Amino acid sequence: MTGSGEAGLCIGLLEEAIMVNIPAIVVDPKGNISNLQLTFPEFRGEDFRRWINEDDARKKEATPDGFADKTAKVWEWMPINSATRAMKQRQLVRIAKNMLGNYERDL
C-alpha cells in the first residue's frame, strides 16, 4: 500500500513515544522514516547545506545557503526535534544525578 499516510502516522506515533520516553524499534523497508536519524543540534544553516537540493532552492528563488538557513529554522520548531531535545536533557539530568550520587557515596 502507498499514499495512504502510513509514514505520517508512524512519525506521529514516534513523536508521541519520544515525548514520553518510550523506546521504539522501527522497521523501515522503504526508508520513509530514516530522515528522523538526521540530527542538527545547533540548527545552523551550514549543517543543513549538504542536504539541500539546489534545484529546490532555485524554485523557491533562494540561494542554496539561504534555503539551508530557512530549512534549519523550520526544522528547529518541528515537534520531533523539540521532543528529542527534551529527551536528551532528561538523559543528561539522569546521568548527572547518577554521577553525583556515586561521588557523594565515595566521600
C-alpha positions, -999 to 999 in steps of 0.1 A, spaced: 0 0 0 13 35 -7 -1 70 -4 -25 63 24 -4 81 51 15 52 67 47 72 71 29 102 85 11 80 111 43 63 120 61 97 125 32 109 147 34 78 168 72 80 171 69 117 182 44 108 209 65 79 221 97 101 223 78 127 243 70 102 270 104 84 268 90 51 252 117 33 232 109 21 197 122 -3 172 114 9 137 114 -13 106 115 10 76 119 -10 44 110 19 22 133 44 40 104 68 48 113 73 84 151 74 80 153 112 79 144 111 116 180 100 122 193 133 109 203 154 139 212 190 138 219 200 175 226 236 167 201 240 138 226 260 118 221 265 81 256 253 72 247 219 89 217 216 65 236 228 34 248 195 22 212 181 22 198 210 2 188 203 -34 199 233 -54 170 229 -78 146 232 -49 163 263 -37 162 278 -72 124 270 -75 119 290 -43 140 318 -57 166 314 -30 203 307 -28 212 272 -16 228 288 16 196 309 22 174 279 16 195 259 41 191 287 67 153 288 62 151 250 64 171 250 96 147 275 112 117 253 101 133 221 115 141 238 148 104 241 156 93 207 145 78 186 173 101 157 168 131 180 174 117 196 204 109 162 219 144 149 211 160 179 228 138 173 259 146 136 259 184 144 257 180 169 286 163 143 307 191 118 300 217 143 309 200 151 342 198 113 350 235 109 342 244 139 363 223 126 392 239 92 390 274 107 389 266 130 418 251 101 438 282 80 431 305 109 441 287 115 474 287 78 482 325 77 477 331 107 501 
